[in-house]
Amino acid sequence: MRPALLAAAAVLAAVLPAPAVQPDGTRDLFNGKDLTGFRNVNCAPGTFFVKDGEIVTTGNPTGFLATDKHYENFELDFDWMHVEKKNMANSGLFVWGDPLPAVGTPYTRGIEVQVLINFAPKDGWATSHGDIFSIWGAKCTPDRVHPVNPKMERCLPSENRVKGGGEWNHYKVIANDGAIKLHVNGKEVSGVSKSSPRKGYLAFESEGAECHFKNVKIKELPSTNPKADEVAKVWEGHVSLFTGLDLTGWKTEAGAWKAGGGVLRATGKAPLTSEKQFGACELIFDWKVSAKVDAVAVPVKVGGPTPIMVSLPAGAKGGGWHRQTIRREAGPVGPIVFPPMAGLELMNVFVKELK
């Protein structure tokens, strides 16, 4: 090619955007600029953000940033780095997860690929360099029997290839037909199979430590036709009303409610009232009361002035988490109001406005 043509081609290459999908089918899952394609499920607005072409999580509160769409079979590549150099630093990738957290926890049901450093339990039940395991009701079969508990659905890596704090690590996650293989810095070290679900959301985890992610790319593979019960739930539009950190978005008297660690606790004599008003809506929340309580009715107002009584399931006692769904098809507009009942705790408060 003539020099002039070469120069023109170089100019065009510099100004034209790169192809959205590479010839082999690989595409960027993260655009390097913002969180388009992802949904902050249950964290404060500032828990996940983009800086210098990286997704950053502060680690506080615990929760997850999920993709907008389901994925089934794929090859996922990404780089990650914890900034902590001495103490344990935790995060993770959730594979095939549900759109909302499991009951009484900030985590989704799914398969977790561990993103952890500086952790070495004395009994050897886990490592900090590439474990894969089922969480919160998901199922899988480890490629190797767990050395401490043969029934544990957790595959420990064959070798330690993870670099420490302040250094970048590369993960390749190959997921196909319910099997997951993890490559750490260029070599396969762990895997599971027979997973359920085996189609769902992907998510980066926030869990107590600042962690950075970049160069997130995915190549989708052909479907292997999962059964209906092997597919995670689909997001129906519910959004979180609780930051997990504080009472932002809520009104109450000083000292009447405390927030932190992903939980709201009634500690006074005033109700907890949402700042936003709702008409027709569906409210989902997890709640529990003291273990000393065998029967209780919690009056919750959802938009209208008349409270809806929420009771423990038949045969259940206090001390455990329960998920409640209240659907209000029509009626006057008003706030969501939780009563100041002694010992009442709430988490995973989500609402969907109905058309």
Solvent accessible surface area in square Angstrom, and as a share of the most:
residue,aa,sasa,rsa
1,M,158,0.71
2,R,182,0.66
3,P,111,0.70
4,A,78,0.60
5,L,100,0.50
6,L,99,0.49
7,A,60,0.46
8,A,51,0.39
9,A,47,0.37
10,A,63,0.49
11,V,93,0.53
12,L,98,0.49
13,A,79,0.61
14,A,86,0.67
15,V,102,0.58
16,L,107,0.53
17,P,119,0.75
18,A,83,0.64
19,P,91,0.57
20,A,86,0.67
21,V,81,0.47
22,Q,77,0.34
23,P,140,0.88
24,D,84,0.44
25,G,32,0.31
26,T,27,0.16
27,R,67,0.24
28,D,76,0.39
29,L,18,0.09
30,F,10,0.04
31,N,71,0.37
32,G,26,0.25
33,K,166,0.70
34,D,65,0.34
35,L,44,0.22
36,T,95,0.55
37,G,29,0.28
38,F,19,0.08
39,R,30,0.11
40,N,52,0.27
41,V,2,0.01
42,N,15,0.07
43,C,11,0.07
44,A,11,0.09
45,P,114,0.72
46,G,47,0.46
47,T,2,0.01
48,F,5,0.02
49,F,77,0.32
50,V,39,0.22
51,K,120,0.51
52,D,124,0.64
53,G,33,0.32
54,E,29,0.13
55,I,0,0.00
56,V,3,0.02
57,T,0,0.00
58,T,61,0.35
59,G,2,0.02
60,N,86,0.44
61,P,3,0.02
62,T,38,0.22
63,G,0,0.00
64,F,1,0.00
65,L,1,0.00
66,A,0,0.00
67,T,1,0.01
68,D,85,0.44
69,K,90,0.38
70,H,29,0.13
71,Y,4,0.02
72,E,16,0.07
73,N,3,0.01
74,F,0,0.00
75,E,48,0.21
76,L,1,0.00
77,D,29,0.15
78,F,0,0.00
79,D,20,0.10
80,W,1,0.00
81,M,27,0.12
82,H,1,0.00
83,V,60,0.35
84,E,56,0.25
85,K,144,0.61
86,K,174,0.74
87,N,102,0.53
88,M,99,0.44
89,A,0,0.00
90,N,23,0.12
91,S,0,0.00
92,G,0,0.00
93,L,2,0.01
94,F,0,0.00
95,V,0,0.00
96,W,0,0.00
97,G,1,0.01
98,D,13,0.07
99,P,8,0.05
100,L,24,0.12
101,P,1,0.01
102,A,20,0.16
103,V,67,0.39
104,G,17,0.17
105,T,3,0.02
106,P,30,0.19
107,Y,45,0.17
108,T,1,0.01
109,R,61,0.22
110,G,0,0.00
111,I,0,0.00
112,E,11,0.05
113,V,0,0.00
114,Q,8,0.03
115,V,0,0.00
116,L,6,0.03
117,I,4,0.02
118,N,59,0.30
119,F,54,0.22
120,A,94,0.73
121,P,29,0.18
122,K,214,0.91
123,D,89,0.46
124,G,32,0.31
125,W,87,0.31
126,A,5,0.04
127,T,23,0.13
128,S,16,0.10
129,H,31,0.14
130,G,1,0.01
131,D,0,0.00
132,I,0,0.00
133,F,20,0.08
134,S,24,0.16
135,I,22,0.11
136,W,130,0.46
137,G,60,0.58
138,A,5,0.04
139,K,115,0.49
140,C,7,0.04
141,T,62,0.36
142,P,27,0.17
143,D,62,0.32
144,R,101,0.37
145,V,115,0.66
146,H,4,0.02
147,P,98,0.62
148,V,73,0.42
149,N,61,0.31
150,P,101,0.64
151,K,181,0.77
152,M,58,0.26
153,E,40,0.18
154,R,18,0.07
155,C,0,0.00
156,L,25,0.13
157,P,14,0.09
158,S,72,0.46
159,E,61,0.27
160,N,101,0.52
161,R,78,0.28
162,V,25,0.15
163,K,98,0.42
164,G,31,0.30
165,G,12,0.12
166,G,36,0.35
167,E,87,0.39
168,W,70,0.25
169,N,3,0.01
170,H,64,0.28
171,Y,1,0.00
172,K,56,0.24
173,V,0,0.00
174,I,46,0.24
175,A,0,0.00
176,N,64,0.33
177,D,78,0.40
178,G,0,0.00
179,A,25,0.19
180,I,0,0.00
181,K,62,0.26
182,L,0,0.00
183,H,42,0.19
184,V,0,0.00
185,N,35,0.18
186,G,67,0.64
187,K,95,0.40
188,E,79,0.36
189,V,3,0.02
190,S,2,0.01
191,G,0,0.00
192,V,0,0.00
193,S,34,0.22
194,K,160,0.68
195,S,3,0.02
196,S,34,0.22
197,P,0,0.00
198,R,25,0.09
199,K,62,0.26
200,G,0,0.00
201,Y,9,0.03
202,L,3,0.01
203,A,4,0.03
204,F,4,0.02
205,E,0,0.00
206,S,0,0.00
207,E,44,0.20
208,G,66,0.63
209,A,13,0.10
210,E,70,0.31
211,C,0,0.00
212,H,24,0.11
213,F,0,0.00
214,K,52,0.22
215,N,80,0.41
216,V,2,0.01
217,K,80,0.34
218,I,1,0.01
219,K,57,0.24
220,E,81,0.36
221,L,41,0.20
222,P,114,0.72
223,S,65,0.42
224,T,50,0.29
225,N,123,0.63
226,P,27,0.17
227,K,143,0.61
228,A,96,0.75
229,D,111,0.58
230,E,38,0.17
231,V,44,0.26
232,A,3,0.03
233,K,137,0.58
234,V,97,0.56
235,W,91,0.32
236,E,115,0.52
237,G,26,0.25
238,H,7,0.03
239,V,81,0.46
240,S,38,0.24
241,L,36,0.18
242,F,12,0.05
243,T,19,0.11
244,G,3,0.03
245,L,60,0.30
246,D,65,0.34
247,L,50,0.25
248,T,87,0.51
249,G,31,0.29
250,W,14,0.05
251,K,110,0.46
252,T,46,0.27
253,E,117,0.53
254,A,112,0.87
255,G,55,0.52
256,A,3,0.02
257,W,8,0.03
258,K,127,0.54
259,A,29,0.23
260,G,23,0.22
261,G,74,0.71
262,G,13,0.13
263,V,13,0.08
264,L,0,0.00
265,R,98,0.36
266,A,12,0.09
267,T,69,0.40
268,G,27,0.26
269,K,195,0.83
270,A,6,0.04
271,P,59,0.37
272,L,0,0.00
273,T,26,0.15
274,S,2,0.02
275,E,98,0.44
276,K,108,0.46
277,Q,86,0.38
278,F,2,0.01
279,G,17,0.16
280,A,24,0.18
281,C,0,0.00
282,E,20,0.09
283,L,0,0.00
284,I,17,0.09
285,F,2,0.01
286,D,0,0.00
287,W,3,0.01
288,K,47,0.20
289,V,6,0.04
290,S,46,0.30
291,A,73,0.57
292,K,188,0.79
293,V,45,0.26
294,D,91,0.47
295,A,87,0.68
296,V,27,0.16
297,A,46,0.36
298,V,3,0.02
299,P,44,0.28
300,V,0,0.00
301,K,75,0.32
302,V,2,0.01
303,G,5,0.04
304,G,10,0.10
305,P,102,0.64
306,T,103,0.60
307,P,53,0.33
308,I,67,0.34
309,M,109,0.49
310,V,1,0.01
311,S,63,0.41
312,L,21,0.11
313,P,69,0.43
314,A,112,0.87
315,G,85,0.82
316,A,27,0.21
317,K,136,0.58
318,G,11,0.11
319,G,39,0.38
320,G,30,0.29
321,W,60,0.21
322,H,31,0.14
323,R,81,0.29
324,Q,48,0.21
325,T,70,0.41
326,I,9,0.05
327,R,121,0.44
328,R,31,0.11
329,E,111,0.50
330,A,79,0.61
331,G,44,0.43
332,P,81,0.51
333,V,101,0.58
334,G,4,0.04
335,P,36,0.23
336,I,0,0.00
337,V,24,0.14
338,F,1,0.00
339,P,15,0.09
340,P,43,0.27
341,M,53,0.23
342,A,102,0.79
343,G,37,0.35
344,L,1,0.00
345,E,39,0.17
346,L,1,0.00
347,M,10,0.05
348,N,10,0.05
349,V,1,0.01
350,F,2,0.01
351,V,4,0.02
352,K,40,0.17
353,E,93,0.41
354,L,33,0.17
355,K,250,1.06
